[in-house]
């Protein structure tokens, strides 16, 4: 894995250059991925829990969790460390 790999500070996805979000002027945003942040705003006005619900199936599918409940619990802990969700 790349040493300088950036992690989306909303969903936790490892991002490559072509997956960065964009600002309103079209410039890249290296903090958030293109799925979470586009044209200078968040693509989804969701809560951290809603984001965990959305991402949990990908964790199970990728073998990182046994079931949705385990995945969601792990994501809630992880998301709390990301910039978008820090209190």
C-alpha positions in Angstrom: 0.0 0.0 0.0 1.2 3.5 -0.8 2.8 5.4 2.1 1.0 8.7 1.3 -2.4 7.1 0.9 -5.0 9.5 2.1 -8.1 8.3 4.0 -11.5 10.0 3.5 -12.3 11.9 6.7 -16.0 11.1 6.3 -16.3 7.4 5.2 -12.7 6.1 5.9 -12.1 4.9 2.4 -8.5 4.9 1.3 -8.3 7.4 -1.6 -6.2 7.5 -4.7 -5.6 10.7 -6.6 -8.6 10.2 -8.9 -11.0 9.7 -5.9 -10.5 13.0 -4.2 -13.6 15.2 -3.6 -14.0 18.6 -5.3 -14.5 22.1 -4.1 -17.1 24.5 -5.6 -14.4 25.9 -8.0 -13.5 22.4 -9.2 -10.2 22.1 -7.4 -9.5 18.9 -5.5 -10.2 18.3 -1.9 -7.8 15.9 -0.4 -9.7 15.5 2.9 -12.8 13.8 1.5 -13.5 11.3 -1.3 -15.5 12.0 -4.4 -18.4 9.9 -3.0 -18.7 12.0 0.2 -17.8 15.5 -1.0 -18.5 17.1 -4.4 -18.6 20.7 -5.6 -17.7 22.1 -2.1 -20.3 20.3 -0.1 -21.1 16.9 1.4 -23.0 14.6 -1.1 -25.1 13.3 1.7 -26.4 15.3 4.7 -26.3 12.2 6.9 -25.5 11.5 10.5 -22.5 9.4 11.6 -24.9 6.5 12.4 -26.5 6.7 8.9 -23.0 6.7 7.3 -22.2 3.5 9.4 -25.4 1.9 8.3 -24.5 2.6 4.6 -20.9 1.4 4.9 -21.6 -1.7 7.1 -22.5 -4.0 4.2 -19.2 -3.2 2.5 -17.3 -4.3 5.6 -19.2 -7.6 5.7 -18.7 -8.1 1.9 -15.0 -7.3 2.2 -14.6 -9.9 5.1 -13.7 -7.2 7.7 -16.8 -8.0 9.8 -18.9 -11.1 10.4 -22.2 -9.4 10.3 -23.9 -6.0 9.9 -24.1 -5.4 13.7 -20.4 -6.1 14.2 -19.5 -3.9 11.2 -21.7 -1.0 12.4 -20.2 -1.1 15.9 -16.7 -1.1 14.5 -17.5 1.7 12.1 -19.0 3.9 14.8 -15.8 3.7 16.8 -13.7 4.3 13.7 -15.8 7.2 12.3 -15.6 9.0 15.7 -11.8 9.5 14.9 -12.5 11.1 11.5 -12.5 14.8 10.9 -16.1 15.1 9.8 -17.5 13.3 12.8 -15.3 14.6 15.6 -17.3 16.5 18.2 
